[in-house]
């Protein structure tokens, strides 16, 4: 059994506490989405869609910055915006496709991926809550 470092659970800075709170809320939201998707598989894509709020809201300032770069920085701005866009897709794509296949599997009656994801989310939630 793995021991959890107590000092890591209690962040001393405001930024650390805010990041911990956001991780905890996102994980709870993910657990809720899984629960609803398992209960009503046809609505799985809609519950998965609610998770996108966690990505779109923080991306607004980055999007504004990219548009500003495209308008004012010429080729360097275009290259920077492209690198940011491709990098963002590389980070989000595995998460997106895993959820997509979970929802499709639930629609067709296959729960193995959903149960695996549920175990992962519940262990992450337990770790974040300090238990």
C-alpha positions as CSV (number, residue, x, y, z in Angstrom):
1,X,0.0,0.0,0.0
2,X,1.3,3.5,-0.8
3,X,1.6,6.1,1.9
4,X,0.5,9.6,1.1
5,X,2.8,12.4,2.1
6,X,0.7,14.6,4.4
7,X,2.7,17.8,3.5
8,X,1.8,17.3,-0.1
9,X,-1.9,17.2,0.7
10,X,-1.9,20.6,2.6
11,X,-0.5,23.2,0.2
12,X,0.9,26.2,2.0
13,X,0.4,28.8,-0.7
14,X,-2.9,30.3,-2.0
15,X,-2.1,29.2,-5.5
16,X,-1.4,25.6,-4.3
17,X,-4.7,25.6,-2.4
18,X,-6.6,26.9,-5.4
19,X,-5.0,24.4,-7.8
20,X,-5.8,21.6,-5.3
21,X,-9.4,22.8,-5.1
22,X,-9.7,22.9,-8.9
23,X,-8.3,19.4,-9.2
24,X,-10.8,18.1,-6.6
25,X,-13.8,19.8,-8.2
26,X,-12.8,18.5,-11.7
27,X,-12.4,15.0,-10.3
28,X,-15.8,15.2,-8.6
29,X,-17.3,16.4,-11.9
30,X,-15.7,13.6,-13.7
31,X,-17.0,11.1,-11.2
32,X,-20.5,12.5,-11.6
33,X,-20.3,12.4,-15.4
34,X,-19.3,8.7,-15.3
35,X,-22.1,7.9,-12.9
36,X,-24.7,9.5,-15.1
37,X,-23.3,8.0,-18.3
38,X,-23.4,4.5,-16.7
39,X,-27.0,5.1,-15.5
40,X,-28.2,6.5,-18.9
41,X,-25.7,5.5,-21.6
42,X,-27.5,7.4,-24.4
43,X,-26.9,10.6,-22.5
44,X,-23.2,9.8,-22.0
45,X,-22.1,12.3,-24.6
46,X,-24.0,15.1,-23.0
47,X,-22.5,14.5,-19.6
48,X,-19.1,14.2,-21.3
49,X,-19.8,17.6,-22.9
50,X,-20.2,19.2,-19.5
51,X,-16.6,18.5,-18.8
52,X,-15.5,20.7,-21.7
53,X,-16.3,23.8,-19.6
54,X,-13.1,23.0,-17.6
55,X,-11.1,23.4,-20.8
56,X,-12.9,26.2,-22.7
57,X,-12.9,28.8,-19.9
58,X,-9.2,28.7,-19.2
59,X,-8.5,28.7,-23.0
60,X,-10.3,32.1,-23.6
61,X,-7.2,34.2,-22.5
62,X,-4.9,32.0,-24.5
63,X,-7.2,32.3,-27.6
64,X,-7.2,36.1,-27.2
65,X,-3.4,36.1,-27.0
66,X,-3.1,33.9,-30.1
67,X,-5.4,36.2,-32.1
68,X,-3.3,39.2,-30.9
69,X,-0.2,37.4,-32.0
70,X,-1.6,36.6,-35.4
71,X,-2.6,40.2,-36.0
72,X,0.5,41.9,-34.6
73,X,3.5,39.6,-34.7
74,X,3.4,38.4,-38.3
75,X,5.2,35.1,-39.1
76,X,6.5,34.6,-35.6
77,X,2.9,35.0,-34.3
78,X,1.6,32.5,-36.7
79,X,4.3,30.0,-35.8
80,X,3.7,30.5,-32.1
81,X,-0.1,30.2,-32.5
82,X,0.4,27.0,-34.5
83,X,2.7,25.5,-31.9
84,X,0.3,26.4,-29.1
85,X,-2.7,24.9,-31.0
86,X,-0.9,21.7,-31.9
87,X,0.5,21.3,-28.4
88,X,-3.0,21.8,-26.9
89,X,-4.5,19.2,-29.2
90,X,-1.7,16.8,-28.3
91,X,-2.6,17.2,-24.6
92,X,-6.4,17.1,-25.0
93,X,-6.8,14.4,-27.7
94,X,-6.0,11.3,-25.5
95,X,-8.4,12.5,-22.8
96,X,-11.1,13.2,-25.4
97,X,-10.8,9.9,-27.3
98,X,-10.8,7.9,-24.1
99,X,-14.0,9.5,-23.0
100,X,-15.5,9.1,-26.5
101,X,-14.8,5.4,-26.5
102,X,-16.2,5.0,-23.0
103,X,-19.4,6.7,-24.1
104,X,-19.6,4.6,-27.3
105,X,-18.9,1.4,-25.3
106,X,-21.6,2.2,-22.8
107,X,-24.1,2.8,-25.6
108,X,-23.3,-0.7,-26.9
109,X,-23.4,-2.3,-23.5
110,X,-19.7,-2.6,-22.8
111,X,-18.7,-1.3,-19.4
112,X,-15.1,-2.4,-19.1
113,X,-13.5,1.0,-20.0
114,X,-16.1,2.8,-17.9
115,X,-15.2,0.6,-14.9
116,X,-11.5,1.1,-15.4
117,X,-12.0,4.9,-15.6
118,X,-14.2,4.8,-12.5
119,X,-11.5,3.0,-10.6
120,X,-9.0,5.6,-11.7
121,X,-11.2,8.6,-10.9
122,X,-12.1,7.2,-7.5
123,X,-8.5,6.5,-6.5
124,X,-7.6,10.1,-7.7
125,X,-10.5,11.5,-5.7
126,X,-9.4,9.5,-2.6
127,X,-5.9,10.8,-2.9
128,X,-7.1,14.4,-3.4
129,X,-9.4,14.2,-0.3
130,X,-6.5,12.8,1.7
131,X,-8.0,9.5,2.5
